[in-house]
């Protein structure tokens, strides 16, 4: 199972910044143990800080925590997500350079970014949404654009593919039998059993690096 974290800063109903983050080793331990026991407290807080050190898997706290907010939590069974949400004053976001979550014990996720000062558009409050995705299958990130068709991308995959999903749109790609059928066919995939290459076209024709592409074999 893959666990992926994504956060958004939202002001005046507009996403002013969003990115993905590192799940710490402790965070992975918390998530996996919560499936079978209550030995670890659940995630509770969204943390902000002014540290600038590159996040590492063994991080146990932010580099320089300046704000801690208790978050509300909700889950979506269909999308396999858990979302933490909190609200801060616009002034509390100034000069912030790092974000994370914890369970009142240790850090579960961590990321750094440039200060948001220039992105803050008003004095209105900012909502932070922190979503964790629980994904089965393999996430592919390295794609090569086909020389013959700029909307077709491929990657090496040693295992025979049985399904391809575009997570952000919740689109399951349909299988075609060859590259000819893949052309002008958005949201489709072709797996070559000889070369072991997986070819896809996204739902929009854009680079699959813009999406989370999950394969199952």
N, C-alpha and C positions, 0 to 999 in steps of 0.2 A: 504494500500500500504506500502511495506517495502522499505526503502532507505538504501542502503549499499555502503560504500566507500572502495576503494582499491587503493593502490599506489605502484608504482614500480620505483626503481632507475636502470637505464640502462646505461651501459658503454661498448663501443666496441661491440655493438649489443648483449650484454649479460645482463640478469637481475641479478644484484648483490645483490639486496634485494627487498623483497615485503612483504606486510602485509595488513590487513584490519584495519579500524579505527572506532573511535566513531563519530557519527553524533551528534552535539550539539543540544540542544533544539532550539537555535536560528537558526541553520542550517535547522532543520525540518520546522520551521516557514517560512523561506525564500523559501524553495522548494514548500511547499504547497500553499503559497500565489502567487508564480509566475505562478501557473496554472490558476489563476482567476483574478489577477490584477498586477499592477506594483508598488505596495507600497514599495517593497524591491528591492534594486539593485541586479543584478545577480552576481554570483560568478566571481571573477576577478583574484585573486592572489593565488599562492602557497607560503606558508610560511615555513621557516626553523628556528630552534632555538636550544638552549642548555639547555632547562628546563628538569627536570626529574620527576616532579610530575605526579601522575596518572591522565589521562584525566577524566574529569567529564562532565556530560550533561550540566551543567550551565556555563562551561568555555566560556569566552568572548574574550580571547586572549591567545597566547602561554605563557608558563611560562617564557621564556627568548628569545624573537624573535631576531634573528641576521641577517636574510636575507628575503627579500620579492621580488618575481618575478611575473611580469604580465604574465599570461598564455594565450595561444591560446586555443580555444574551438572547439570541434566538437561533433556531436551527431550521434547515430546509432539507427534509429527507430526500426529496426528488433530486436536488442538485448536490446532495452530500456536502453541505456546508454548515459551519457554525460561525455566526457573526457577532462580534462585540461592538457596541456602539456607546459613544460618550460625546459630550458637548463641552467646548472650552470657549473662553472669551477670545476675541481676536487678538487682544494684547498679549495673551498667554502663548500665542503661536510665534510671536516675533523672536527671531534669532534662534529658534529651535532647529536642531540639526540631526536629531536621532529620535527613533521611536521603538517601542517594544511592548511586550505583554508579559505579565507574570501572574503567579497564583498566590501572591503574598509570601512566597518563599524564595524562588529564584526566577531568572529570566527564561522565558519560553521562546521568544522571537526577537529579532533585532535588525534594524536597518539604519543607515545614515543617508543624509541628503543635504543639498544646499539650503541655506535659510529661505523660508517662504515669504519673507517680507514683501518682495515685489509682487507676489501673487495674491496677497490679501487685499481684497477690493473695497472693503468697508469696515465699519466698526461692529457689524453684526456677528453673532456667535458662529463658531465653526463646529461642524459635526465631524467626528472621526469614526469611520467604519472600518473595522479590522476583520477580515473574513479568512477563515481557514477552509481549504478544500481538501477533502479526503478522496483521493483518486486511486482506482485500481488500474493496472495496466502500466505501460511505459510512456513517459513523456519525451517526445522528440523535439530537439531544439536546433539541430544543425541540418539545414536544408540547402540543397544546391539547385539553382535555377536551370531548367533545361535550355539548351542552346536552340532547340527547334521550336519551342513554344514558351514564351516568357511567363505564362500563367501556370505552367506545370513545374513542380518542384519534386526533388527526389532525395532519398537518404538510404544508406545501407541498413538493412534489417535482416539479421541471420535467421530469424524465426518466421515461419509462415504466418501471415497476418489474417485474422478473421474479422476484425472490425477496426474502424478508425472514427474517432469522435473529436469534434471541434468544441472544446469545453465552453468557451465564452458564449457561443450561440446555441449550445446544447444540440448541435447538428450531428447526426450519424451519417457519415459518408456512404454512398452506395458504391458497390463494387462493379467494375467494368472489366472486360476481358483482355484489353490491349491498349496501347498508347493512342491509337487512332480514336477509339471510343472515348478516351479521356479528354481529348481536345474539345473545347467549347462545352464542357460538361462540368459546371461548378459543383463543389461538394461531392467529389467522387475520388476513388482510389483504384490503383492497379498494382498488384504485386507480381513481380517477375521471379518465378521460382528458380530460374537458372542463374541470374545475376544477383539475386537476393536484394534487389533494389525495390523500395516502396515509392511509387509515384502518386502524387496527389494534386488536386486543384481545390483551393479553399472556396468557401461559399461566396466570397466576394472577388476572387481572382487575385487577392493581395498575397504578399509574402507570408507563408505559414509561420514565420518568426514573430508575426504580430499576434499569434494566437497560441493557445495551449493545445497541442495536438496529442491525443492519447491513443495508443494502439494496443490491441490485445491479440494474442496469438493462441 
